[in-house]
């Protein structure tokens, strides 16, 4: 998910996004550990999904922190 899309969301929506992303991350890691991927192409796709999900979680947490600081100052 792009940073512009994440910035448009409220804090509650961002928290939901984090929870959903963590669930997806768990599922992908579990499948990878259980050798559920048939070939190296699927495994490579799973690795890129993990990378993207981790970035999305980090971006969402960053935006939450920024929004909280903004409201604390005001």
C-alpha positions in Angstrom: 0.0 0.0 0.0 1.3 3.4 -0.9 2.0 6.1 1.7 -0.5 8.4 0.2 -3.3 5.8 0.7 -2.2 5.3 4.3 -2.1 9.0 5.1 -5.8 9.3 4.2 -6.9 6.8 6.8 -7.9 7.6 10.4 -6.1 6.1 13.4 -8.8 3.4 13.9 -8.5 2.4 10.2 -4.8 2.3 10.5 -5.0 0.0 13.6 -7.3 -2.3 11.6 -4.8 -2.3 8.7 -2.0 -3.3 11.1 -4.0 -6.2 12.5 -5.0 -7.4 9.1 -1.5 -7.1 7.7 -0.1 -9.0 10.7 -2.6 -11.8 10.2 -1.6 -12.1 6.5 2.0 -12.0 7.5 1.5 -14.9 9.9 -0.4 -16.9 7.3 2.3 -16.5 4.7 5.1 -17.3 7.1 3.2 -20.4 8.4 2.7 -21.6 4.8 6.4 -21.0 4.0 7.5 -22.9 7.2 5.2 -25.8 6.4 6.6 -26.0 2.8 3.1 -25.4 1.3 4.6 -23.6 -1.7 4.9 -25.9 -4.8 7.7 -24.1 -6.6 10.3 -21.4 -6.3 8.1 -18.9 -8.1 5.4 -19.1 -5.4 8.1 -19.0 -2.7 9.6 -15.8 -4.3 6.2 -14.2 -4.4 5.6 -15.1 -0.7 8.9 -13.5 0.2 8.0 -10.3 -1.7 4.6 -10.2 0.0 6.3 -10.5 3.4 8.5 -7.6 2.6 5.6 -5.5 1.4 3.5 -6.3 4.4 6.3 -5.4 6.8 6.7 -2.0 5.0 2.9 -1.4 5.2 2.9 -2.1 9.0 5.8 0.2 9.5 4.3 3.0 7.4 1.0 2.7 9.3 2.7 2.8 12.7 4.7 5.9 11.6 1.5 7.7 10.4 -0.2 6.9 13.7 2.7 8.3 15.7 2.7 11.5 13.5 -1.0 12.0 13.9 -0.8 11.5 17.7 2.0 14.0 18.0 0.0 16.5 15.9 -3.0 16.2 18.2 -0.9 16.4 21.3 0.6 19.7 20.1 -2.7 21.2 19.2 
